[in-house]
């Protein structure tokens, strides 16, 4: 595995600070314009992405390690956020805030996204994505 970049080290530090010291780095990929790192924590996988100097965190599960969902869509589907609050932002939510919210909702999120409820939750996340995308398109009109 290649060496950790300052971005990946920053994400690892944020995870550690929020009590995710058990996170395991699964993969690294990157270059000058962007990079990603995938971490596993208790059955969930998190893809940290740096794209044009902005950070994002996508969420998936170990049983579908190549399927990731945007944090906003997961937060909408699980009821931690509203479309209105997403539309109010002009920039992506800061990574420290995203990781803090994940810590606050981790047990429920893991329960909803894995096991027998995983398929239902994935469908809810896909519906949340469609609603968020439509709301953004309407806002831009």
KAPEPE-V585751 format. One record per residue. PSI is psi in degrees with one decimal (999 if undefined). OMEGA is omega in degrees with one decimal (NA if undefined). BURIAL is 1 if it has 24 or more other C-alpha atoms within 12 Angstrom, else 0. Layout:
BEGIN
psi->PSI omega->OMEGA burial->BURIAL
psi->PSI omega->OMEGA burial->BURIAL
END
This chain:
BEGIN
psi->139.9 omega->179.7 burial->0
psi->165.5 omega->-178.2 burial->0
psi->155.4 omega->-178.7 burial->0
psi->136.3 omega->175.8 burial->0
psi->168.6 omega->175.0 burial->0
psi->-36.0 omega->178.2 burial->0
psi->-48.5 omega->-178.9 burial->1
psi->-40.6 omega->177.1 burial->1
psi->-38.5 omega->177.6 burial->0
psi->-46.4 omega->179.6 burial->0
psi->-44.8 omega->178.9 burial->1
psi->-41.4 omega->178.5 burial->1
psi->-43.1 omega->177.8 burial->0
psi->-42.2 omega->177.5 burial->1
psi->-45.7 omega->179.0 burial->1
psi->-44.2 omega->-178.9 burial->0
psi->-28.5 omega->179.0 burial->0
psi->10.6 omega->174.8 burial->1
psi->14.1 omega->178.6 burial->0
psi->43.2 omega->179.3 burial->1
psi->-18.0 omega->179.3 burial->0
psi->3.3 omega->-179.7 burial->0
psi->145.7 omega->-178.4 burial->1
psi->124.6 omega->178.1 burial->0
psi->119.3 omega->-177.8 burial->1
psi->-38.4 omega->-178.5 burial->1
psi->158.3 omega->177.2 burial->1
psi->144.2 omega->175.2 burial->1
psi->139.3 omega->177.6 burial->1
psi->174.2 omega->179.4 burial->1
psi->-159.4 omega->-176.5 burial->0
psi->-41.4 omega->-175.1 burial->0
psi->-25.1 omega->-177.8 burial->0
psi->169.1 omega->179.7 burial->0
psi->163.8 omega->176.3 burial->1
psi->155.5 omega->176.0 burial->1
psi->138.5 omega->179.5 burial->1
psi->127.3 omega->179.1 burial->1
psi->146.8 omega->175.3 burial->1
psi->133.5 omega->177.1 burial->1
psi->109.1 omega->172.3 burial->1
psi->53.8 omega->174.9 burial->0
psi->-8.2 omega->176.8 burial->1
psi->151.5 omega->176.0 burial->1
psi->143.0 omega->-177.6 burial->1
psi->125.4 omega->177.7 burial->1
psi->111.7 omega->175.5 burial->1
psi->128.0 omega->-175.5 burial->1
psi->132.5 omega->170.2 burial->1
psi->119.8 omega->-180.0 burial->1
psi->116.1 omega->-178.4 burial->0
psi->50.8 omega->174.8 burial->0
psi->11.3 omega->175.0 burial->0
psi->143.1 omega->-178.9 burial->0
psi->143.2 omega->179.3 burial->1
psi->155.3 omega->175.6 burial->1
psi->119.7 omega->178.0 burial->1
psi->154.8 omega->-171.9 burial->1
psi->138.6 omega->176.1 burial->1
psi->-168.2 omega->179.8 burial->1
psi->157.3 omega->-178.7 burial->1
psi->-23.1 omega->178.5 burial->1
psi->-12.9 omega->173.4 burial->0
psi->69.0 omega->-170.0 burial->0
psi->-11.2 omega->179.7 burial->0
psi->6.7 omega->179.4 burial->0
psi->114.9 omega->-178.5 burial->0
psi->151.9 omega->179.6 burial->1
psi->141.7 omega->177.5 burial->1
psi->143.0 omega->-179.3 burial->1
psi->-46.4 omega->-178.6 burial->1
psi->-39.3 omega->-179.2 burial->1
psi->-39.5 omega->177.1 burial->1
psi->-45.5 omega->-180.0 burial->1
psi->-39.5 omega->177.0 burial->1
psi->-47.9 omega->-176.9 burial->1
psi->-34.5 omega->-177.0 burial->1
psi->2.3 omega->172.1 burial->1
psi->15.4 omega->179.4 burial->0
psi->-11.9 omega->-175.1 burial->0
psi->168.6 omega->176.6 burial->0
psi->157.5 omega->177.1 burial->0
psi->-37.4 omega->-180.0 burial->1
psi->-43.1 omega->-179.7 burial->0
psi->-33.5 omega->177.1 burial->0
psi->-42.1 omega->-177.9 burial->1
psi->-24.3 omega->-179.4 burial->1
psi->-23.4 omega->-177.6 burial->0
psi->141.8 omega->174.6 burial->0
psi->-12.7 omega->-178.9 burial->0
psi->159.3 omega->174.5 burial->0
psi->149.9 omega->176.5 burial->1
psi->136.4 omega->-179.4 burial->1
psi->144.2 omega->-178.1 burial->0
psi->-39.7 omega->-179.1 burial->1
psi->-36.5 omega->178.5 burial->1
psi->-40.6 omega->178.3 burial->0
psi->-48.0 omega->-177.9 burial->1
psi->-35.9 omega->176.5 burial->1
psi->-43.9 omega->178.1 burial->0
psi->-38.9 omega->177.1 burial->1
psi->-42.0 omega->178.4 burial->1
psi->-44.9 omega->-178.4 burial->0
psi->-31.8 omega->-174.2 burial->0
psi->12.0 omega->-170.2 burial->0
psi->-50.3 omega->-175.7 burial->1
psi->-45.3 omega->178.6 burial->0
psi->-40.3 omega->178.9 burial->0
psi->-45.2 omega->178.7 burial->1
psi->-43.5 omega->179.7 burial->1
psi->-42.8 omega->-178.0 burial->0
psi->-33.9 omega->-172.0 burial->1
psi->-12.2 omega->-177.9 burial->1
psi->169.9 omega->176.4 burial->1
psi->-147.5 omega->-172.6 burial->0
psi->-20.6 omega->-179.8 burial->0
psi->-3.1 omega->-175.8 burial->0
psi->-45.4 omega->-178.6 burial->1
psi->-43.3 omega->179.5 burial->0
psi->-43.3 omega->-179.6 burial->0
psi->-41.1 omega->177.5 burial->1
psi->-39.6 omega->177.2 burial->1
psi->-41.1 omega->177.1 burial->0
psi->-39.5 omega->179.1 burial->1
psi->-41.4 omega->178.5 burial->1
psi->-38.8 omega->176.6 burial->1
psi->-39.4 omega->177.7 burial->0
psi->-40.4 omega->177.9 burial->1
psi->-44.5 omega->179.5 burial->1
psi->-41.9 omega->179.9 burial->0
psi->-41.9 omega->179.4 burial->0
psi->-43.7 omega->179.4 burial->1
psi->-43.0 omega->178.7 burial->0
psi->-40.9 omega->179.9 burial->0
psi->-39.5 omega->177.5 burial->0
psi->-43.7 omega->178.6 burial->0
psi->-41.5 omega->178.0 burial->0
psi->-38.6 omega->179.5 burial->0
psi->-34.7 omega->-177.0 burial->0
psi->-11.0 omega->-179.1 burial->0
psi->999 omega->NA burial->0
END
